[in-house]
């Protein structure tokens, strides 16, 4: 199971440009939620490395931004 709520993934799909009026299958929302959780975990791990390197115990927004580049 994903840490990303299925309803949030459903909303992301429905509100994406060009998807107006489309219905979203539960399986599609579940798959997006799982993928988002995986991508988020990878970014978080990298951001944690940046925070530790800077001698901090707190991950900041700047660490996330660096990790996504």
C-alpha positions, -999 to 999 in steps of 0.1 A, spaced: 0 0 0 11 35 -8 17 65 15 0 87 -10 -38 87 -7 -57 72 -36 -80 101 -37 -51 125 -41 -37 105 -70 -72 104 -86 -74 142 -83 -40 146 -98 -50 126 -128 -84 143 -133 -70 178 -130 -40 173 -153 -42 194 -184 -61 177 -212 -78 152 -189 -110 172 -184 -141 150 -184 -122 117 -182 -131 91 -156 -103 76 -136 -101 39 -128 -93 28 -93 -64 8 -106 -49 39 -124 -51 60 -92 -36 32 -71 -7 28 -96 0 66 -97 -1 67 -59 25 38 -57 47 55 -83 45 88 -65 54 72 -32 85 55 -49 96 88 -65 91 106 -32 111 81 -13 140 85 -38 139 123 -36 137 122 2 167 99 5 188 122 -17 176 153 2 185 136 35 221 131 22 223 169 14 210 177 49 235 154 66 263 168 44 255 203 56 256 191 92 219 195 97 193 171 112 165 189 94 157 184 57 148 218 42 130 228 10 163 237 -6 175 201 0 144 188 -18 150 213 -47 186 201 -50 175 165 -50 151 169 -78 177 184 -102 
